[in-house]
Amino acid sequence: MSLDGKIKIIRTSPRPAEKIRALQEIDKLYREDPNGEEYGFSLLPQDIAELLEKKWAWEASQKKPKSNCHWVPADHRNGTGLCIGDQNYIIPRNRYDNVRQLPLRLLHIESGIPGIYYFNGQPDFGPCAYDSVKVEGYSFMRYQADMTQEEKLLEACIQERAIKQFALKWGWGQDRDAIERIRIFLSNLDEPDFTKRRLYVLHECIDLETVMIVPREIHTFYKHSGGISLYGAVFR
């Protein structure tokens, strides 16, 4: 799609996923040719340039692990690199997080990862994800106190739809019992034997379409902000 086509999507599309994707593609063009004659920043329309600047400011402010970890490479100011948690660190326990009180070393082994790779402040949980689905056409909007009325109207119960799609993908159907089975699979906190609890969480990716099932403790330690945050920071 042409640059003009991407700009049109950003200006007119009612779908947050399309707007974010088009802005990311324009950002990629600019990053690859920042001073070029075709995609130079100074050649972009003012409104698009301002959206890019908001996106970059959001990326610079992203939550990333700052303690109990080290980065490869050590200079990760742009939010890109492999973050490796302190192998002996134990995530503080609460009702939901690290109820087994395992150190990161064992959590990494259990998840089959050395750490989590970040790109521009965004973690890639793909290597440790149990499964993923795409919920196309809907925005990732959960309740937030500062959500605008427009964002509330965009809310489409993304996690509910993702749960239904996982149930269908796994051949469990989409009735009430199947959906409850998915909920139990994700986090059976009522299971008295904590070693049998499946502690997963739904991770909403930056593309505003992909939902992953990710180990809860890994998701908790490797800090991040997702698509909801980006959309609000850029388009609010």
N, C-alpha and C positions, 0 to 999 in steps of 0.2 A: 504494500500500500504506500502511496506517495506521502510526502510530508504534509501536503495540504489535506489529504484524507485523514491523517492522524489528528491534525488540528481540528478538523470538523467534528470528529468523534468527541474530542475533549470538550468542545463548545456546546454540542447538541445532544449527545447520548444521555439517556436517563439511567443507564446501567453503570454503576460504580466500577465494576470489573473492567468494562471496556475503556472507561476514561483513564483508569490507572494504567492499564496495559499500553494504551496509546502514549501516555506521558512517559512511561518507562522506555518505550521504543524511541521516542524523540530524544530522551536523555542519552540513550546508547549512541545514537547518531552523533550527538554533540560531543560525547566523550571520545569517540573515535576520530573526530575531526574538529577539535575546538576552535581552530583558527582558519578553517577551510572556507572556500568560497561558497560552498553549497549549504553547509549546515552550521556555519559559524554562529555563535551565540548572538552576536550583534544583528544578525539577519532575521532572527526569530521575531514574531509579533510580540508586542510588549506583554500582553496578557499571558502568553505561553512562557515567555522568559520569566515572568514573576512566579508562575506555577513551578517551574524548574527550581528556582531559587528557594521556594518553600520546601520542595522535596529534598534539596541538598541540606537545608537547615534541619529538617526532620532527621535525616540520616546522621548528621553530626551529633544530634542529641540522643541517639538511640541508647536504650539500656543494653549494657554489655557487662559480663562479669568483670569486676575490677579488683576483686580480692579472692584469695584461695584458688588461684589459677595462674598459669603462665601462657604466653602467646608465642606462636611460631608463624611468621617472624616476630621478633620482640617489638618492632616498630609497627603497631597496628592502628595508628591514629585514624586511618580511613575506614576502620571497622572491617578489614579484610585479613583473614588469617585463621589458623587453627587454634582454638582455645582448648587448653587441657587443664581440667580441674585438678586440684591437689588430691593426689591418690588417697591420702589418709583423712581428707575432710569429710565430716558427717553433716549432712544437711539438717538443720534444726527440725525437730519433729513437731507436727501438729496433727489434727484429725485426718488431714488429707495427704500431707507430704512426709515421705520417709518414715512411715510407721514401723518399718523393719529396722531402722537405724543402721543401714548399711553404709560403709564408706564409699566414696566415689570410685575407688579402685574396683570394688565388686559390682557396682552399678554399671561401670564401663564394660566389664567382662560380660555381665548379664545381657547388656544391650549390643555387644559386639562392636564397640567403637573405642578409639583412643581419646576422643574428645569431640567437639562440634566445630565444624568449619563455618566461618562467617564471611559473607560477602556484602560489603557496604552496610555493615551493621545488622544484617539479617542472617539468622542461623539456618543451616540446612539440616533438618532432622530426618531427611530421607533415609540415611544409612541405618537408623535405628527404628524407623517407623514400622509398625506391625502391618499397616495397610493404609491405603488412601483412596479417596473418591473425589470427583469433581462435581461441585454443585453449581452448574452454570446458570447464569441469568439472575442470580440472587446476590445480595450484598451481605457481608459479615457484620451484622449489627446486633450487638447485645445491648442490654440496658446500661446507659451511663447517665449520670446526673446532669452532665453538661451537653447531652445530645440535643441537636436542634430538632425542630418539628419535622423538617425535611428528612433528617436521618432516621427519625422514628418511623416515618412513613415508608422508608426504604427497608426497615427491619423485616426480615423474612424468615426468622427462626432457623438460621443457617445450621445450627447444631442439630435441631430436630430433623431437618431434611437430610443432613449427613447421616444421622443414625438410621433413618429409613433406607437410605441408599446402601449403607453397609449391610443391613439386614437382607436386602434384596440381592446384593452382590454375593453374599455368603449362602444364598439359597434358603434363607430362613423365612421368606415371605415378608409381608409388611403389615401384618395384623398387630394388635396390641401386645400379644405374647412375644412375638418376634422382637419388637422394639424393646420390651423389658429385658429380654435375653441380652441384647446389646448393652443396655445400661449395666446389667450385672457384670458382663464381661469387662466393661471399662473400669469399674471400680466397685467391687463388692465389699463395701466397708462394713457390712453387717456380718461378714464371714468371721466367726470367732478365731479361727486359726489364721494369723496374719501371713503365714508362709503360703497360704492358698489364695490370698487376695490377688486379683489381677489389677494392678494399679496403673491404669493408663489414663490419658487425657486427650481430648480432641484439640488438635492444633490447627488454627486457621492461618493459612499461608498468605504471603504478601500479595499473591495474584488475585485475591478476593474470590477465588473459585475452589481451590484445593483444600481439602480437610484431611489431616493425617491422624492416625492413632499412634500416640507417642508415649513412651514410658514417663510417668508423672514426675519422678524425681529428676530425670535428665531435663525435662521441660522446665522444671522449677529452678534448677541451678543455672542453666544457660539462659541468662536473661535476654529479653527481646521485646519488641513491640511489633504488632502485626498489621494486617491490611486495614483494620478499622482505624487504627491510630494514624496510618499514613493518609487515608482518605480524609479523615477529619482535619489533619494538619494542612493538607494541600487545598481542599475544596470547601472547607467550612468558611 
